[in-house]
Amino acid sequence: VCVITPDRRLRYLNAAGRRLLGIAPDEPLDRFDAWQFLSEDERLPQLAGEARGSDPDVIQLERELHRVDGSSVLVSQVLQMHRSPDGRTEYISTIARDFLMSYVAARRGAGRAH
């Protein structure tokens, strides 16, 4: 779970998000720009991955995120724009799930069912 400001600063990142992105538990978030975790192509909105959903303020997509150490992780992500009464984006909240970890957990669960 992450909260991002309109200028792409990380305002909050829970422990699971820190592990996913390779950010130490005590690392200050103010040194990170949310775009540094995206591929170069995704930094240009017209080239970003295809989003799903009917609500323009909620975006669901599958994408590759780049970790601090340079490795990458494939995630399923939902982003929600939180707007002020005049329509400006105040912040963006997001949750991302690691595809591999979700797959492994599902396989373990399926193995226990038999």
MOCOR-V24919 format. One record per backbone hydrogen bond with DSSP energy under -0.5 kcal/mol. CO is the residue of the C=O (numbers start at 1). NH is the residue of the N-H. Records with the same first field share a line. If there is no record, write none. Layout:
CO: NH ; NH
This chain:
1: 14
2: 94
3: 11 ; 12
4: 92
5: 8
8: 34
9: 5 ; 11
12: 3
14: 18
15: 19
16: 20
17: 21
18: 22 ; 23
21: 68
22: 24
24: 27
28: 31
29: 10 ; 32
32: 10
33: 36
34: 37
35: 38
37: 66
39: 43
40: 43
41: 44
43: 45
44: 47 ; 48
45: 48
52: 60
54: 56
55: 58
57: 81
59: 79
60: 52
61: 77
63: 65 ; 75
65: 67 ; 73
67: 70
71: 67
73: 65
74: 99
75: 63 ; 77
76: 97
77: 61
78: 95
79: 59
80: 93
81: 83
82: 90 ; 91
84: 87
88: 84
90: 6
91: 82
92: 4
93: 80
94: 2
95: 78
97: 76
98: 102
99: 103
100: 104
101: 105
102: 106
103: 107
104: 108
105: 109
106: 110
107: 111
108: 112
109: 113
110: 114
111: 114
